[in-house]
Amino acid sequence: MKYKLPKSGRLHDNSQFQTVYRTGRSVANRMAVLHLVPNEQAISRIGFAAGKRLGNAVVRNRVKRLLREAYRLQQFRVKPGFDMVLVGRQALIEADLQKTVNAFLDLCLRAKILNK
């Protein structure tokens, strides 16, 4: 089964990220922070972020790739109708994909956005 992450399912503009940060709620664990806000659409959209405190561009891009892949593999389990920003934390630098997926599912469970 192939899971794609289409462009329509992504947040692109800084303004979209800022809206989620300002008006949304957030849940966090050691690995990441999930900011989310309902979007009244039939799909969920997501953006990925890694701050400069994590390290250089190579490290930040690896963190975002891990987050993107974790979401891509589990996106069918997330309820539609949310704009989300997934922000990597320091612990994610040393993590592998399985730990990242587990951290993402934990965040979704805490945010109560997992499908039954």
GROMACS elastic network, one bead per residue, 0.5 to 0.9 nm:
[ bonds ]
;  ai    aj funct       b0    kb
    2    73     6  0.88890   500
    3    72     6  0.62400   500
    3    73     6  0.63789   500
    3    74     6  0.86302   500
    3    75     6  0.80757   500
    3    76     6  0.84270   500
    4    72     6  0.65166   500
    4    73     6  0.85132   500
    5     8     6  0.82937   500
    5     9     6  0.64462   500
    5    10     6  0.77287   500
    5    68     6  0.86065   500
    5    71     6  0.86200   500
    5    72     6  0.59884   500
    5    75     6  0.85039   500
    6     9     6  0.53576   500
    6    10     6  0.70972   500
    7    10     6  0.53644   500
    7    11     6  0.82892   500
    7    12     6  0.87329   500
    8    11     6  0.80567   500
    8    43     6  0.85839   500
    8    45     6  0.72730   500
    9    43     6  0.70045   500
    9    44     6  0.62124   500
    9    46     6  0.63375   500
    9    47     6  0.88111   500
   10    44     6  0.82881   500
   10    47     6  0.57326   500
   10    48     6  0.88767   500
   10    83     6  0.87192   500
   11    14     6  0.84586   500
   11    16     6  0.62855   500
   11    17     6  0.69404   500
   11    45     6  0.59307   500
   11    46     6  0.54261   500
   11    48     6  0.84321   500
   11    83     6  0.77155   500
   11    84     6  0.81490   500
   11    85     6  0.81552   500
   12    15     6  0.84755   500
   12    16     6  0.68978   500
   12    17     6  0.78089   500
   12    46     6  0.89207   500
   12    47     6  0.72010   500
   13    16     6  0.52802   500
   13    17     6  0.66993   500
   13    18     6  0.87863   500
   14    17     6  0.51244   500
   14    18     6  0.61273   500
   14    19     6  0.86298   500
   15    18     6  0.50024   500
   15    19     6  0.61237   500
   15    20     6  0.87274   500
   16    19     6  0.51805   500
   16    20     6  0.64963   500
   16    21     6  0.87883   500
   16    47     6  0.89639   500
   16    83     6  0.85858   500
   17    20     6  0.52764   500
   17    21     6  0.62736   500
   17    22     6  0.87001   500
   17    47     6  0.72718   500
   17    83     6  0.88294   500
   17    84     6  0.83082   500
   17    85     6  0.68844   500
   18    22     6  0.59687   500
   18    23     6  0.83930   500
   19    22     6  0.52368   500
   19    23     6  0.58543   500
   19    24     6  0.75102   500
   19    37     6  0.85360   500
   20    23     6  0.55906   500
   20    24     6  0.50505   500
   20    25     6  0.81067   500
   20    35     6  0.65368   500
   20    36     6  0.60600   500
   20    37     6  0.58943   500
   20    83     6  0.67614   500
   20    84     6  0.67273   500
   20    85     6  0.70487   500
   21    24     6  0.57694   500
   21    25     6  0.77667   500
   21    26     6  0.84366   500
   21    35     6  0.64584   500
   21    36     6  0.78581   500
   21    37     6  0.86446   500
   21    85     6  0.79199   500
   22    25     6  0.84675   500
   23    36     6  0.85424   500
   23    37     6  0.68530   500
   24    35     6  0.61972   500
   24    36     6  0.51229   500
   24    38     6  0.79640   500
   24    83     6  0.87711   500
   24    84     6  0.86023   500
   25    34     6  0.83729   500
   25    35     6  0.56742   500
   25    36     6  0.56287   500
   25    37     6  0.65669   500
   25   111     6  0.88733   500
   26    33     6  0.68180   500
   26    34     6  0.54623   500
   26    36     6  0.62172   500
   26    37     6  0.88535   500
   26   111     6  0.78382   500
   27    32     6  0.87055   500
   27    33     6  0.58309   500
   27    34     6  0.53642   500
   27    35     6  0.66462   500
   27    36     6  0.86035   500
   27   107     6  0.62840   500
   27   108     6  0.84684   500
   27   110     6  0.68359   500
   27   111     6  0.64052   500
   28    31     6  0.78465   500
   28    32     6  0.59298   500
   28    34     6  0.61811   500
   28    35     6  0.86302   500
   28   107     6  0.64826   500
   28   110     6  0.85862   500
   29    32     6  0.57042   500
   29    33     6  0.64717   500
   29    34     6  0.89059   500
   29    89     6  0.88821   500
   29   103     6  0.72495   500
   29   106     6  0.79882   500
   29   107     6  0.70294   500
   30    33     6  0.83176   500
   30    89     6  0.70440   500
   30    90     6  0.81172   500
   30    91     6  0.63389   500
   30    92     6  0.81517   500
   30   103     6  0.80592   500
   31    87     6  0.87785   500
   31    88     6  0.63386   500
   31    89     6  0.52100   500
   31    90     6  0.69557   500
   31    91     6  0.51961   500
   31    92     6  0.51302   500
   31    93     6  0.87878   500
   31    95     6  0.84045   500
   31    99     6  0.86897   500
   31   100     6  0.73342   500
   31   103     6  0.63110   500
   31   104     6  0.84628   500
   32    67     6  0.88216   500
   32    86     6  0.68474   500
   32    87     6  0.54806   500
   32    89     6  0.50475   500
   32    90     6  0.84075   500
   32    91     6  0.81991   500
   32    92     6  0.73547   500
   32   100     6  0.86564   500
   32   103     6  0.72233   500
   32   104     6  0.76302   500
   32   107     6  0.81151   500
   33    85     6  0.80985   500
   33    86     6  0.58664   500
   33    87     6  0.51123   500
   33    88     6  0.66266   500
   33    89     6  0.74504   500
   33   104     6  0.89600   500
   33   107     6  0.76227   500
   34    84     6  0.67641   500
   34    85     6  0.58509   500
   34    87     6  0.64299   500
   34    88     6  0.89960   500
   34   104     6  0.83246   500
   34   107     6  0.66005   500
   34   108     6  0.80711   500
   34   111     6  0.83809   500
   35    83     6  0.82776   500
   35    84     6  0.54645   500
   35    85     6  0.51095   500
   35    86     6  0.64794   500
   35    87     6  0.80680   500
   36    46     6  0.88555   500
   36    82     6  0.64062   500
   36    83     6  0.55745   500
   36    85     6  0.64867   500
   36    86     6  0.87159   500
   36   111     6  0.85226   500
   37    81     6  0.86528   500
   37    82     6  0.55915   500
   37    83     6  0.53629   500
   37    84     6  0.65729   500
   38    41     6  0.83102   500
   38    44     6  0.86793   500
   38    81     6  0.57662   500
   38    83     6  0.61400   500
   38    84     6  0.86975   500
   39    42     6  0.85940   500
   39    43     6  0.84903   500
   39    44     6  0.77006   500
   39    45     6  0.86070   500
   39    81     6  0.53957   500
   39    82     6  0.50550   500
   39    83     6  0.58357   500
   40    43     6  0.85552   500
   40    81     6  0.55354   500
   40    82     6  0.74472   500
   41    44     6  0.73592   500
   41    80     6  0.76165   500
   41    81     6  0.50729   500
   41    82     6  0.76591   500
   42    80     6  0.59147   500
   42    81     6  0.54798   500
   42    82     6  0.88306   500
   43    79     6  0.84075   500
   43    81     6  0.51673   500
   43    82     6  0.71848   500
   43    83     6  0.87540   500
   44    75     6  0.89382   500
   44    78     6  0.80850   500
   44    79     6  0.74571   500
   44    83     6  0.57037   500
   44    84     6  0.75937   500
   45    80     6  0.85110   500
   45    81     6  0.79891   500
   45    82     6  0.63547   500
   45    84     6  0.61927   500
   45    85     6  0.85817   500
   46    71     6  0.87984   500
   46    82     6  0.81562   500
   46    83     6  0.57725   500
   46    85     6  0.55379   500
   46    86     6  0.73186   500
   47    68     6  0.86263   500
   47    83     6  0.82089   500
   47    84     6  0.62835   500
   47    86     6  0.62645   500
   47    87     6  0.85554   500
   48    64     6  0.60212   500
   48    65     6  0.87532   500
   48    67     6  0.70172   500
   48    68     6  0.70129   500
   48    84     6  0.85602   500
   48    85     6  0.56430   500
   48    87     6  0.59659   500
   48    88     6  0.79736   500
   49    60     6  0.83033   500
   49    63     6  0.84896   500
   49    64     6  0.63845   500
   49    67     6  0.88522   500
   49    85     6  0.71441   500
   49    86     6  0.62176   500
   49    88     6  0.64260   500
   50    53     6  0.82657   500
   50    54     6  0.69392   500
   50    59     6  0.89974   500
   50    60     6  0.55239   500
   50    61     6  0.77589   500
   50    63     6  0.68351   500
   50    64     6  0.64853   500
   50    86     6  0.86232   500
   50    87     6  0.56425   500
   50    88     6  0.51885   500
   50    89     6  0.73274   500
   51    54     6  0.59283   500
   51    55     6  0.80846   500
   51    60     6  0.72448   500
   51    87     6  0.79233   500
   51    88     6  0.76888   500
   51    89     6  0.82412   500
   52    55     6  0.57895   500
   52    56     6  0.69718   500
   52    57     6  0.80651   500
   52    60     6  0.73917   500
   53    56     6  0.83807   500
   53    90     6  0.82380   500
   54    59     6  0.70491   500
   54    60     6  0.64006   500
   54    63     6  0.88453   500
   54    88     6  0.83601   500
   54    89     6  0.71106   500
   54    90     6  0.58273   500
   54    93     6  0.76772   500
   55    58     6  0.78446   500
   55    59     6  0.57066   500
   55    60     6  0.63497   500
   56    59     6  0.55075   500
   56    60     6  0.63089   500
   56    61     6  0.86839   500
   57    60     6  0.50546   500
   57    61     6  0.59311   500
   57    62     6  0.84673   500
   58    61     6  0.52865   500
   58    62     6  0.62490   500
   58    63     6  0.87612   500
   59    62     6  0.51578   500
   59    63     6  0.62938   500
   59    64     6  0.87592   500
   59    93     6  0.70033   500
   60    63     6  0.51401   500
   60    64     6  0.63006   500
   60    65     6  0.86533   500
   60    88     6  0.84772   500
   60    93     6  0.83379   500
   61    64     6  0.50761   500
   61    65     6  0.60838   500
   61    66     6  0.86224   500
   62    65     6  0.50134   500
   62    66     6  0.62105   500
   62    67     6  0.86669   500
   62    93     6  0.78656   500
   63    66     6  0.51820   500
   63    67     6  0.63029   500
   63    68     6  0.86246   500
   63    88     6  0.63696   500
   63    89     6  0.84973   500
   63    92     6  0.65218   500
   63    93     6  0.62948   500
   63    95     6  0.89381   500
   64    67     6  0.50554   500
   64    68     6  0.59938   500
   64    69     6  0.85345   500
   64    86     6  0.88022   500
   64    87     6  0.82139   500
   64    88     6  0.71637   500
   65    68     6  0.50350   500
   65    69     6  0.61024   500
   65    70     6  0.85312   500
   66    69     6  0.52370   500
   66    70     6  0.61199   500
   66    71     6  0.86336   500
   66    92     6  0.84890   500
   66    95     6  0.87764   500
   66    96     6  0.78021   500
   66    97     6  0.61703   500
   66   100     6  0.67607   500
   66   101     6  0.85471   500
   67    70     6  0.51312   500
   67    71     6  0.62036   500
   67    72     6  0.85250   500
   67    86     6  0.72854   500
   67    87     6  0.82522   500
   67    88     6  0.74075   500
   67    97     6  0.84380   500
   67   100     6  0.67794   500
   67   101     6  0.79265   500
   67   104     6  0.79535   500
   68    71     6  0.52401   500
   68    72     6  0.60277   500
   68    73     6  0.86975   500
   68    86     6  0.88402   500
   69    73     6  0.61738   500
   69    74     6  0.86102   500
   69    97     6  0.78025   500
   69   100     6  0.88809   500
   69   101     6  0.82729   500
   70    73     6  0.54408   500
   70    74     6  0.63659   500
   70    75     6  0.83885   500
   70    97     6  0.68540   500
   70    98     6  0.80903   500
   70   100     6  0.62388   500
   70   102     6  0.84695   500
   70   103     6  0.89789   500
   70   104     6  0.69162   500
   70   105     6  0.88691   500
   71    74     6  0.51626   500
   71    75     6  0.54014   500
   71   101     6  0.74495   500
   71   104     6  0.73006   500
   71   105     6  0.89505   500
   72    75     6  0.54116   500
   72    76     6  0.84071   500
   73    76     6  0.77958   500
   73   101     6  0.81632   500
   74    77     6  0.56381   500
   74    78     6  0.72448   500
   74   101     6  0.77248   500
   74   104     6  0.85744   500
   74   105     6  0.78909   500
   75    78     6  0.53909   500
   75    79     6  0.85215   500
   76    79     6  0.78554   500
   76    80     6  0.89952   500
   76   115     6  0.82730   500
   77   105     6  0.89023   500
   77   113     6  0.83561   500
   77   114     6  0.55284   500
   77   115     6  0.52939   500
   77   116     6  0.79734   500
   78   108     6  0.73656   500
   78   113     6  0.57086   500
   78   115     6  0.58400   500
   79    82     6  0.76735   500
   79   112     6  0.89492   500
   79   113     6  0.53403   500
   79   114     6  0.57546   500
   79   115     6  0.56067   500
   80   113     6  0.84160   500
   82   113     6  0.88099   500
   86   104     6  0.86963   500
   88    91     6  0.82359   500
   88    92     6  0.63581   500
   88    93     6  0.84765   500
   89    92     6  0.56603   500
   89    93     6  0.76458   500
   90    93     6  0.57985   500
   90    94     6  0.82315   500
   91    94     6  0.62129   500
   91    95     6  0.68086   500
   92    96     6  0.79547   500
   92    99     6  0.84961   500
   92   100     6  0.71782   500
   93    96     6  0.85464   500
   95    98     6  0.80946   500
   95    99     6  0.59903   500
   95   100     6  0.65785   500
   96    99     6  0.55668   500
   96   100     6  0.63419   500
   96   101     6  0.88541   500
   97   101     6  0.61289   500
   97   102     6  0.86175   500
   98   101     6  0.51126   500
   98   102     6  0.62174   500
   98   103     6  0.85973   500
   99   102     6  0.50898   500
   99   103     6  0.61217   500
   99   104     6  0.86210   500
  100   103     6  0.50458   500
  100   104     6  0.61601   500
  100   105     6  0.86454   500
  101   104     6  0.50826   500
  101   105     6  0.61869   500
  101   106     6  0.85461   500
  102   105     6  0.51566   500
  102   106     6  0.61080   500
  102   107     6  0.86805   500
  103   106     6  0.50434   500
  103   107     6  0.63007   500
  103   108     6  0.87535   500
  104   107     6  0.51344   500
  104   108     6  0.62998   500
  104   109     6  0.86419   500
  105   108     6  0.50334   500
  105   109     6  0.60774   500
  105   110     6  0.86008   500
  105   114     6  0.80845   500
  106   109     6  0.50758   500
  106   110     6  0.62368   500
  106   111     6  0.86132   500
  107   110     6  0.51286   500
  107   111     6  0.61232   500
  107   112     6  0.85066   500
  107   113     6  0.89355   500
  108   112     6  0.59622   500
  108   113     6  0.54102   500
  108   114     6  0.58461   500
  109   113     6  0.64303   500
  109   114     6  0.59936   500
  110   113     6  0.79707   500
  111   114     6  0.81408   500
  112   115     6  0.86183   500
